[in-house]
């Protein structure tokens, strides 16, 4: 499990590099991406289905992204887009298309349904967290030093 979390963190940094995220945010992106995958793994081990596990991981990831954005004073999308990368069902979408083209409709349906559950879990998790008011995350704002 630790290898998977580290892989997710490194993949998140790679995706951050690809998306042009400033270097000073790489560590935050890695921690958020790794935490999202950790949440996914824990949810699966607790018996959640794929869609529910992705939803739980996305909620965790989006919460951490919003806190990091307030603390680092930058847009939330810097952390959210990079951090969500390990959860995106790229392989599921690929295999769905492959099975459709090769006329294996039962496999395409199965693979496509799993990919859709994952996509809906991601979307609902992000929407859920973005409905929380900004004031809740303002506690992460760095304190300004008082001048004498």
N, C-alpha and C positions, 0 to 999 in steps of 0.2 A: 504494500500500500504506500509506503514511503517513496518508493521509486516512482510510482504513478503521480504522486503529489509533486515531487521534484520535476518530473517531466512536464507536468501541467504548468508549473511555475516558469520553467525554461521556455516552453512553448509560448507562454504569454509574453515573455520578454522579447522573443523572436518576432512575434506578431506586433508588439509595440514598436520595434525597430522598423518593421515594414510599414506601419502606419504613421511613422514620423513623430512618435511621442518623444518629447524632450528627455534627455538622459537622466535628469534629476528625478524623474518619476518611475524609472525602471524597477527599482526595488519595491515600490508600492504596488506596481502592476503585477510583479511576480508574486508578492504575498497575497494579493487579492485573487489572482488566478489559482494559486495553490490552495487557498482557503475554499474557493468555490468547488474545486475538485474534491477536497476533503469532505465538504458537506455532502456532495453527491455520493461518495463512497460510504459514508456513515449512514445516509438515508437508505441506500441499497442494502446494507448489512442489517438494518433494522426491519427490513421486509417491505419497503416501499417499492412500488412499480417504477418503471423508467420515467414516466411522465411526472409522477409525484417527486421522485428523487431530484430530477432536474429543476422542478419548481422550487424545492427547498434550497438547493444549491444556488439558484438564481436569486432568491430572496436574500440569502446570506451575502452573496457577491454584490448585489445592488446596494445593500445596506453599507457594506464596507466601502464601496465606491463613493457613496454620498458622504460618508464621514471623511474619507481621504480627500475628497474634493474640497470640502469646507476647510479642513486642516491645512491643505497645501494651497488653497486659494486658486483653484483652477476648475475648469468644467468637469462635471461628473463623467462625461463620455470618454475622457482620457483614460479613466480606469475601467469603466464599464465595458467599452467595446473590446479593449485588450483582454480583460479578465474573462469575458464570456466565451472567448475563442475555444478553450478546451471542451466546452459543453455543446458546441454547435454540431449537429448530426451530419457532417459532411460525408462520411462513409455511408450512412444510411440513405442519403439522397442519391449518392452514386450508385449503390446497389439497386435501388428502386428503378432508376433509369436503365441500368444494365439489364435487369430482369424484364422490364417492359420491352426493350429492344429485342431481347432474345426470346420473347414470347413465353416467358415463364410467369404467368399471371398470378398464380398463388403466392409465389415467393415475392413478387413485386408488391402485392397487396400487404403481405406481412411486413416487409421491410418499410414500405411507405407509411403504414399505420404507426410503426414505432418512431419513424422520423417525425411524423406529424405530432405525436404525443410530446416528443422532445421540444419541437418548435413551440407548441402551445404552452408547455411548461416554462420556457424561456420568456415568452411574451407576457404571460400572466404574472410571473415573478417580478419582471421589471415594472409592469403597470401597478402592481400591488405596492411596491416600495415607493414609486414616484407619486403615489397618492398621499404619502406621509408629508405633512407640512415641513418646510425648510427649518422652522424654529427648533424642531426636534434635533436636527443635526448641528445647530449652531453651538452646541456645547463643545464641539470639537475645534471651534475657532481658536487660533492661537491668541494668547493674551498680549496686549500691548504693554510695553514697559512704561512706567510713569517717569516722567522727567522731573528732576528736582529744580 
